[in-house]
Amino acid sequence: MEKMIRRPTINPLIIIGVVLVSCYSAEEDLDDHSALGAKIPDSVLERIRKLDENNVLVAARNYHDNEIVMQITDVVSPEITMSMSYRCLHYNYLAFEDNTLVVGYIKNYFKPYDLSEHLNFHESLVIKVTSASVTLPVGTKFKVVFRGMFPKSTYGFLLIDNITITDGICEKCGPNEFKCSNISDECIPFDKVCDLEPDCIGGEDEKRCNWSVIKSSCMKNESSMFPNETLPLLENGLQRKDKDSWRQFIPLLNQCEREDQCLSNSSDTCFLYCPSDCTCNDLSVNCSSDNVPSYATSITWHGLVQENLEISKERLPNVMALNILNCTFRSLKIGKYLNIESISIKYSKIDYLSMSYFSTDMLQYVHIFESSFQRLTFHRTKGYDIDEWYVYKSSLVDKNTNLEGLYGINFRLSESESFYGFVQELRYLVANFSFCNLTELQPSSVYDAITLDLSYNFLMTWKLISYTQMLHLQHNLITSLNYTLDKTQSEARLQYLDLSYNKIFSINNEDLEELPNLLYLILHENRLTHIQEKAFDKLTKLIHLDLSNNNLRNLNRGHFLYLSRLQYLNIQNNDVKVIEGMFDSLMNILYLQVDSYTLCCAQPKAVSKIQCLAPVNEISSCYNLIDLHILRIIIWYIALLALFGNMSGIFYRLYHVKKKSVTTFDIYSLNLGLADFFMGVYLYIIAGANIAFSGRYGFEDFSWRHSPYCIFAGVLATLSSEASALFVLLITIDRILVVRFPFSMLKKRVWISKLNSSLVWTFALFLSIIPLSGSEYFDDYYSSSGVCIYLPLSVLRKPGWEYSMIIFVGANFVIFIAILFGQFVIFTDVVRMGKKTALHSCSQQRRREIGLAKTLITVAITDMFCWIPIGSIGLLTFMGIDVTVQVYAWIIVAVLPINSALNPLIYTFSAIMRHGSHRPSLTDEEDLSIPSAETGSQENKEQIKPSVNTISNGQL
């Protein structure tokens, strides 16, 4: 039985520390007086004592396997969530005595844990904390298990500490580093190898060195006290035995042929020889000639041009890193049995490259960068185990190599299409052939990779190996899901398929039948117009589906009927119509990305927590066309005021005109009332639609927005808005003319006013019906919103937004400035004329001026209420600054029609009140038969006095 001494709190990503103890020592204290503690170094004991309460001390349990009797201890992490991206598990460990640590993962959480899926294992080497890492599996959720295995008769323990998970494949060592062990992350620079100072925990950096070369590379200094050739022992040196004489010696570094060449690299006993055309840093050399010291472990040739270069075990026995930089060779031969771990060739031209056997498969990195080759020859035809093979912008003329296979972790060809197919078989964790200009796949080649990247090519068909789990085919020329499947297993293991940025038009029912394990399907940015209803029926494990940026119009419940595990669905940038219940079968959906909030209305009712991502609608919701309750009330009052107020004004003007001759003011006022009346009709249409679709507006949104009623309402609102603004401007201009020229060209002005009114209606109607021209630019212009009018008050750029910005923001703002300026001119003219007359007292004149100022301020304020908010917000959104949904809703419903509701009060009802009190008004100007104010005579000046009075009390 497992005995939990402290219960751990283990984060899936970070585990602070775990101590696994065998049963013989579980009851003991880990101190200096215990049998176990006496064998542990003080530094390790100190580290164990510092572990906090988040750590766990676990006793072992018995394990019997035939004749094997062991104690095992399991520490299990919480569940690690599934991911289709590689992740790396990092941890520190210490194994004391004859114990083993096995790291694995389980997908079945029932005890006893089946650890057949192991990732790494560690045995006791030295008592020192070591770091290690291992790449975690993709496409599944699991728990990590650390299993300690203790022989029955042994004291000991295992320490696990600093456990973290990071993104990406584990990187063991860099190209310029020596990897100490395949089961740890211990790395050292190449110039620290073979220097007789063990830097790796197990001393691996000194185990593969040629000691005869090192011995011959050292000689005594001329000032040495030792007469023979045996070097003295140094107190701080590492003692090694000479394999020939069995005498102990400490070789330093290479000898000096000429003392002045290596003074900078010397010691009291020996000098390091560095050729004049090389630069040396300990055991790393950088040379521009073939004269390379034999002691070198890391060699860089730069700018070397010669016929042949041969690297052999006899000449350079300890070389482990080889760098060819900007060199030209007719032939480069890398000989047998070398301990080379890294080969880098950059900016070089090599006609013939020959690679022979390497000692114990030490080669880990091959990097070829912007280089060219005529031919490659490999003397080990069965293949090489090379962790990382990377070719970038390089070329190979003759691809008929004799190499059968390459095996490792990461294989990548980038912009090096001529290298494609130079090896018959690839078995890598990740194989990347992106940007290789591939038009077809080699039928004779086998690419067994968990992740296969064929993106950014010109493929029209593709081949699937059943071993592959992740396949990237984005940015190709694929037009259909027409692929060939190599069934080396019972079924394809493919879990991730990215076909984005291709030219696929349709998906048929049988296209995905052979991919039952698929978890991620990405079809973003294709040309999909049709998906058959049963196309996804076999994808019962699918959790991520991306159909965004296509031309889909019809999706229904049948398409998603068997996708009960789906968690993420993206159908944005299509033209999918909402159908009630279309997503009801998505019982595990978490994220839904759609084009319109109306599709969010169809989310499954049985699923409570769904994040539906859609463009925010400014006014409407799933239940109401106008979502805010207060606005649903206000719209009726504004509609009532605009409709019946302007209707009353029209009747009043018609009745008043019959009693006297028609003036320009009467003509403009009648037309203004008619324009504002249309706004009231528009508001009643919107308010009525809100009632008609109450409770289920989301499902009726599309049909309403594309109905003739909505389009008619949008035309009516645009016509009313523009005509109203222009008629207020004409009234302002007319009042200026009355003030300055009250009696000149009176009848001609009436005729001009009728012509101006006709032009205004024609122009406003033209602006209103342009979006109905059928141009693609105005696609769904009036149907873009449930209120059937498109105001540019959002950062979302819909079709025709520039036109709307020019009309509703630019033109109307200019008209508002002109009206404001005109009212100021009228006020200053009236004040100036009032000062020239003596008909009234100063107090009466002051009252007239105050009354006039109030009228003008009222006109200016109502204009500001309407156009300043619209213009200001329009400019903000033009600069990319968005406004809140509530602000937009208030502007549409309450601010835009404010002029239409208040104009009857300003221009009609005020006149009714004045006429009721028998005050003369500006509309009586035709009854004043006095000469022009411009004659300058005293008689004319006296006749001007009544007109000033009428102006101050008239309609402005």
Summary of the structure (lengths in Angstrom):
residues: 956
radius of gyration: 44.2
end to end distance: 98.3
largest distance: 142.8
contacts: 3143
relative contact order: 0.04
helix: 31%
strand: 23%
